[in-house]
Amino acid sequence: MVTPTGKGVRDGMASLRRDAAGMQAELAAIRRHLHAIPEVGFDLPQTQRVILDALEPLGLEVSTGSDLSAVTAVLRGAADGPSVLLRGDMDALAIAEETGLPYASTNGAMHACGHDLHVAGLIGAARLLAARRDHIAGSVVFMFQPGEEAGGGAPLMIRDGVLEAAGPRVDAAYGIHVMPGVPGVFQTRAGALMGSANSVRIRIRGQGGHGSRPYQAVDPVPVVAEIVLALQTWVTRRFDVFDPVVLTVTQLFAGEVINAIPDEAGLGATLRTASNSAVAQVQRELPALVERIAAAHGCTAETEVIVGYPVTVNSDAEARGAIETLRSTFGQDRVEELPTAIMASEDFSFVLAEVPGAFVFLGATPEGIDPASAEMNHSPRAVFDDGVLGDQAAALAALALRHVGAG
C-alpha cells in the first residue's frame, strides 16, 4: 500500500471534492435516467449501455460479463503498483414505485435501494481517477455488478475473474451504499458490518381430517404455532446476545379449506446473524428442536436452512484506513464509526471474503425529511438525495488513491 504523502497525491486528494462537485449535475442526470429505467436481476442491457457509454471516453480496459450484464473496467496508472477494486451494484427491485418523483419509474420495477446512485457515483469515481492517471502507481478495477438483490451477482463476477481483472488479484476492495441518514455523512466499522442472510423452511406433517373432529386427526397447525413461539425462546437461550441472531417468521401456510384439517402446515423465516459460526449452529440445532416439538404431537417434521449471503466483514486495517481517509477528505464530523453491525445483508460480502477491504454507508435522506423516520431501503416510497453523488464519487476515488496514489 502506498501512503499518500507525495505532492501529486496531496494536490490530487485536495482537489477531489472540488472536481467531484463540478460533475455533480451530470452525475445526477445519469442517476435520474437510470432511476426511470430500472432493470431487475442479471440481465440489465439498458443499464449496461449507460455505463459503457459513460466509460468510453476514459481510456479504460472494459469487458462485459459472460452470463450477466456486468461491466468490468480497469484503469492502469502511469507506474506499476498495487491494485484496488471499487464496486457499484446495478440492479433494481420488482417493486412498483410510489414516490411521485418527476423521474419515477413506470415499468413496475424501482431503484428502491439506491443502486442508481451507486452506478452514477462509481462512474464519477472513474472520471476522477482517469483524470489523475499520471499520479497513479498501480491499477483500479471498477466492478459494475448486476444481481445483488437477486443473489449471486458477486460470486458470478468473481468466477469470471473480476478480482484478477488487472492481472494479480486486487489488494483491497471498497464499496459505498446509500442509506437513510444525514446527507453526506459516512458510517462504517471494523469487523462485522452487516449480517448474513439465510432462509428457514419448516414443514410439519400430520394427518388431515374434518374440522369438527380434531381428535380423529393429527393436526399440524397448532404444532406450527407452537414452533413459532419456541423459535424466539430458543434464539435468546442458545445464542450470545453480543453475537446476535435474528430469526423472524415471515410466512405461515396450511390448508385452503376452512372446515378441513390439513395433512401439512409450515412456516418460512428469515435468519440474520452477525457471525458465520452462528449459521452453522442453527444448522446443527434447529432441526432437532423442530423434530422434538413435532414428535410430541404425533407429527413429523422437515427443516431446511438455506444459506444465502455471508456476514459482510470489514478487515480491521482497511476499515481503519477508510475512516482515516474519509475524515481527512471530508472532515471529522462527516465520518461516524458504528458501534454494532446492522442485520441487513449485502453480497459485497463475497468480495470481502476473498480480499481485504471495507464497505461504507452514506447518508442520503433528502432535505426536509427526518432521517429517523425516512422510508427505509426497499420501500416503494424510499427517496435518496442525488446531491450526495459528488461526495460519493470523491470518497471512492480517495479510497482508491489510498492504495495506488503516487507522488
C-alpha positions in Angstrom: 0.0 0.0 0.0 1.3 3.5 -0.9 1.0 6.0 1.8 -0.4 9.2 0.3 2.3 11.7 1.1 3.7 12.8 -2.3 2.9 16.3 -3.6 0.9 14.9 -6.5 -1.3 12.9 -4.2 -1.7 15.7 -1.7 -2.8 18.0 -4.5 -5.0 15.3 -6.0 -6.7 14.5 -2.8 -7.3 18.1 -2.0 -8.9 18.7 -5.4 -11.1 15.6 -5.4 -14.1 17.3 -3.8 -13.8 20.3 -6.0 -13.7 18.3 -9.2 -16.4 16.0 -8.0 -18.6 19.0 -7.2 -18.1 20.2 -10.8 -19.6 17.0 -12.2 -22.4 16.8 -9.7 -25.1 17.9 -12.1 -24.0 15.4 -14.8 -23.9 12.5 -12.3 -27.4 13.5 -11.1 -28.6 13.4 -14.7 -27.2 9.9 -15.1 -28.7 8.8 -11.9 -32.2 10.1 -12.8 -32.1 8.5 -16.2 -31.2 5.1 -14.5 -33.9 5.6 -12.0 -36.5 5.9 -14.7 -35.5 2.7 -16.4 -34.8 0.2 -13.6 -34.0 -3.4 -14.5 -34.2 -6.4 -12.2 -31.8 -9.4 -11.8 -28.9 -10.3 -14.0 -30.0 -9.1 -17.5 -29.7 -5.3 -17.4 -29.0 -4.3 -21.0 -30.2 -0.6 -20.8 -28.2 0.0 -17.6 -25.1 -1.7 -19.0 -25.4 0.6 -22.1 -25.5 3.7 -20.0 -22.3 2.6 -18.1 -20.5 1.6 -21.3 -21.3 5.0 -22.9 -20.1 6.9 -19.8 -16.8 5.0 -19.6 -16.0 5.1 -23.3 -14.1 8.4 -23.3 -11.9 7.4 -20.3 -9.4 5.1 -22.0 -10.1 2.1 -19.7 -9.9 -1.6 -20.4 -13.6 -2.5 -20.5 -15.1 -6.0 -20.6 -18.6 -7.3 -20.1 -20.0 -10.4 -18.3 -20.4 -13.8 -19.9 -23.7 -14.8 -18.2 -24.9 -11.4 -16.9 -24.9 -7.7 -17.8 -21.8 -7.0 -15.8 -19.2 -4.3 -16.7 -15.6 -4.5 -15.5 -13.2 -1.7 -16.3 -9.5 -1.4 -15.5 -7.6 1.9 -15.1 -3.9 1.4 -15.4 -1.7 4.1 -13.8 1.5 5.7 -15.1 3.6 3.3 -13.0 3.4 -0.2 -11.7 2.0 -0.8 -8.2 -0.8 -2.5 -6.3 -4.4 -2.8 -7.5 -7.7 -1.8 -5.8 -11.3 -2.6 -6.6 -14.3 -0.2 -6.4 -17.8 -1.7 -6.7 -21.2 -0.4 -7.6 -24.3 -2.6 -7.9 -26.7 -2.0 -10.8 -30.0 -3.9 -10.3 -33.3 -2.7 -9.1 -36.2 -4.4 -7.3 -39.5 -5.7 -8.5 -41.4 -3.0 -6.6 -43.9 -0.6 -8.1 -42.7 2.9 -7.2 -44.8 5.3 -5.1 -42.5 8.3 -4.7 -44.2 10.7 -7.1 -40.8 11.9 -8.3 -40.8 13.5 -11.7 -38.3 10.9 -12.9 -40.1 7.9 -11.1 -40.1 4.5 -12.8 -43.3 3.5 -14.5 -42.3 0.0 -15.6 -43.2 -1.9 -12.4 -39.6 -2.0 -11.0 -37.9 0.5 -8.8 -34.4 1.5 -7.7 -35.6 1.3 -4.1 -32.2 0.5 -2.7 -30.2 3.3 -4.3 -28.3 1.3 -6.8 -28.9 4.0 -9.4 -26.8 6.3 -7.2 -24.2 3.6 -6.8 -23.7 3.3 -10.5 -23.6 7.1 -11.0 -21.2 7.5 -8.1 -18.8 4.8 -9.5 -18.9 6.4 -12.9 -17.9 9.7 -11.2 -15.0 7.9 -9.4 -13.8 6.5 -12.7 -13.7 10.0 -14.2 -11.9 11.5 -11.2 -9.3 8.7 -11.2 -8.8 8.7 -15.0 -8.0 12.5 -14.8 -5.3 11.6 -12.2 -3.8 8.7 -14.2 -0.3 10.3 -14.2 -0.4 10.2 -10.3 -1.4 6.5 -10.0 1.1 3.7 -9.4 -0.9 0.6 -9.9 -4.4 -0.2 -11.2 -8.0 0.4 -10.3 -10.7 -2.1 -11.1 -14.3 -0.8 -11.4 -16.9 -3.5 -10.7 -20.4 -2.7 -12.0 -22.4 -5.6 -10.7 -25.9 -6.9 -11.6 -27.8 -9.4 -9.4 -27.2 -8.0 -5.9 -30.8 -8.2 -5.0 -31.4 -11.5 -6.8 -28.4 -13.1 -5.2 -25.3 -14.4 -6.8 -24.1 -11.5 -8.9 -20.9 -11.0 -6.9 -19.9 -14.7 -6.9 -20.5 -14.9 -10.7 -18.3 -11.9 -11.3 -15.6 -13.4 -9.0 -15.9 -16.6 -11.0 -15.5 -14.6 -14.2 -12.3 -13.1 -12.8 -13.2 -9.6 -11.7 -10.7 -9.8 -8.8 -7.9 -10.6 -11.3 -9.0 -8.2 -14.0 -5.9 -6.1 -13.6 -3.6 -9.1 -13.5 -2.7 -10.2 -10.0 -5.6 -10.4 -7.5 -6.6 -7.0 -6.2 -5.0 -5.9 -2.9 -8.2 -4.3 -1.5 -11.8 -3.6 -2.3 -14.3 -0.9 -1.4 -17.9 -0.1 -1.8 -20.4 2.6 -0.7 -24.1 2.1 -0.1 -26.6 4.9 0.4 -28.9 4.7 3.3 -31.4 6.9 5.2 -29.3 9.3 7.2 -27.9 12.8 7.4 -26.9 13.6 3.8 -23.2 13.4 3.2 -22.3 11.6 6.5 -20.3 8.3 6.1 -20.6 5.4 8.5 -18.6 2.2 8.8 -16.8 0.0 11.3 -14.1 -2.6 11.6 -15.2 -6.3 11.7 -18.8 -7.4 11.0 -20.7 -4.5 9.4 -23.8 -6.3 8.0 -25.4 -9.7 8.9 -25.6 -12.9 7.0 -28.9 -13.5 5.1 -30.4 -17.0 5.2 -33.8 -18.7 4.9 -35.5 -21.3 7.0 -38.3 -23.6 5.7 -40.2 -25.9 8.1 -42.8 -28.4 7.1 -44.9 -30.3 9.6 -46.8 -33.4 8.5 -49.8 -34.8 10.4 -53.0 -36.4 9.3 -55.9 -34.4 8.0 -59.5 -34.8 8.9 -62.7 -32.9 9.5 -62.5 -29.7 11.3 -65.3 -30.7 13.7 -63.4 -33.8 14.8 -59.8 -32.8 15.6 -59.4 -35.8 17.9 -59.6 -38.1 14.9 -56.8 -36.3 13.1 -53.3 -35.3 13.8 -53.5 -31.5 13.4 -50.2 -29.9 12.2 -51.5 -26.3 12.6 -51.1 -25.9 16.4 -47.7 -27.5 16.1 -46.6 -24.8 13.7 -48.0 -22.2 16.1 -46.0 -23.7 19.0 -42.8 -23.8 16.9 -43.2 -20.1 16.1 -43.1 -19.2 19.8 -40.4 -21.8 20.6 -38.1 -20.3 18.0 -38.0 -17.0 19.8 -37.2 -18.6 23.1 -34.6 -20.8 21.5 -32.7 -17.9 19.9 -32.5 -16.0 23.2 -31.3 -19.0 25.2 -28.8 -20.6 22.7 -27.0 -17.5 21.3 -24.9 -14.9 22.9 -26.6 -11.5 23.0 -23.3 -10.0 21.8 -23.2 -12.3 18.8 -26.8 -11.6 17.8 -29.2 -13.8 15.8 -32.5 -12.5 14.4 -34.9 -15.2 13.4 -38.2 -13.7 12.0 -41.1 -15.8 10.9 -42.5 -14.2 7.7 -44.7 -16.9 6.3 -47.3 -19.3 7.6 -49.0 -21.9 5.4 -51.6 -24.6 5.9 -54.7 -25.9 4.2 -57.1 -24.0 1.9 -60.4 -25.5 3.0 -61.8 -23.7 6.1 -63.6 -26.8 7.6 -60.8 -29.3 7.0 -57.7 -30.1 9.0 -54.8 -30.3 6.5 -52.2 -33.0 6.3 -49.4 -30.4 6.3 -48.6 -27.0 7.6 -45.4 -25.0 7.7 -43.6 -21.7 8.0 -40.9 -19.7 6.4 -38.5 -17.4 8.2 -35.5 -15.1 7.5 -32.4 -15.7 9.6 -29.8 -13.0 10.1 -26.6 -13.4 12.1 -23.6 -11.3 12.9 -21.2 -14.3 12.5 -21.0 -17.2 10.1 -20.5 -19.6 13.1 -24.0 -18.8 14.3 -25.4 -20.0 11.0 -23.6 -23.3 11.5 -25.1 -23.6 15.0 -28.6 -23.0 13.6 -28.0 -25.8 11.0 -26.9 -28.2 13.7 -29.5 -27.5 16.4 -32.7 -26.2 14.8 -33.8 -29.5 13.1 -33.7 -31.3 16.4 -35.7 -28.7 18.2 -38.4 -28.8 15.5 -38.5 -32.6 15.3 -39.0 -33.0 19.0 -41.8 -30.5 19.2 -43.5 -32.2 16.2 -43.0 -35.7 17.7 -44.6 -34.6 21.0 -47.8 -34.0 19.0 -47.5 -37.1 16.8 -46.3 -35.3 13.7 -43.1 -35.5 11.7 -41.0 -32.5 10.6 -38.7 -31.4 7.8 -36.4 -28.4 8.4 -34.3 -26.7 5.7 -31.8 -23.9 6.5 -30.8 -22.3 3.2 -27.5 -20.4 3.4 -27.5 -17.1 1.5 -25.2 -14.2 1.9 -22.4 -14.5 4.4 -21.6 -11.8 7.0 -20.1 -8.6 5.5 -16.8 -8.3 7.3 -14.6 -5.2 7.0 -10.9 -6.1 7.6 -9.5 -4.1 10.5 -6.7 -2.4 8.6 -8.9 -1.4 5.7 -11.8 -0.2 7.8 -9.4 2.0 10.0 -7.7 3.2 6.8 -11.1 4.1 5.2 -12.2 6.0 8.3 -8.9 7.9 8.3 -9.0 8.7 4.6 -12.6 9.8 4.7 -12.0 12.1 7.7 -9.0 13.6 6.0 -11.0 14.2 2.8 -14.3 15.4 4.3 -13.7 16.3 7.9 -14.0 14.6 11.3 -17.7 15.4 11.6 -18.6 13.7 8.3 -17.5 10.2 9.4 -19.0 8.1 12.1 -17.8 4.8 13.5 -20.8 2.4 14.0 -20.8 0.6 17.4 -22.5 -2.5 16.1 -23.3 -4.3 12.9 -26.7 -4.0 11.2 -28.7 -7.1 10.3 -29.4 -6.2 6.7 -27.2 -8.1 4.2 -25.1 -7.4 1.2 -23.5 -9.6 -1.4 -20.3 -7.5 -1.4 -19.7 -9.9 1.5 -18.5 -12.4 -1.1 -15.8 -10.0 -2.3 -14.7 -9.2 1.3 -14.4 -12.9 2.0 -11.8 -13.1 -0.8 -9.8 -9.9 -0.3 -9.4 -7.3 2.5 -11.5 -4.2 2.2 -14.3 -2.1 3.6 -17.9 -1.3 2.9 -19.2 2.1 3.9 -22.7 3.7 4.3 -23.5 7.2 3.1 -26.5 9.1 4.4 -28.7 10.3 1.6 -32.1 11.4 3.1 -33.3 14.5 1.2 -33.6 17.8 2.9 -37.0 18.3 4.6 -37.3 14.6 5.6 -36.3 13.5 9.1 -33.7 10.7 8.6 -35.0 8.9 11.7 -38.4 8.4 10.1 -37.4 8.3 6.5 -38.6 5.3 4.4 -36.1 2.6 4.5 -34.3 1.0 1.5 -36.7 -1.4 -0.3 -39.8 0.7 0.4 -41.8 1.8 -2.6 -41.6 5.3 -1.1 -37.9 5.4 -0.5 -36.2 8.5 -1.8 -32.5 9.4 -1.9 -30.8 12.7 -2.4 -28.6 12.6 -5.5 -26.9 15.7 -4.1 -24.5 13.3 -2.4 -23.2 11.9 -5.7 -20.2 14.2 -5.8 -19.1 13.2 -2.4 -19.7 9.5 -3.1 -17.5 9.7 -6.2 -14.8 11.6 -4.3 -14.9 9.2 -1.5 -14.5 6.2 -3.7 -11.6 7.9 -5.6 -9.9 8.8 -2.3 -10.2 5.2 -1.0 -8.6 4.0 -4.2 -5.8 6.6 -4.0 -5.0 5.4 -0.6 -3.6 2.3 -2.3 -2.4 3.5 -5.7 -1.5 7.1 -5.1 2.0 8.1 -6.2 3.8 11.4 -5.9 
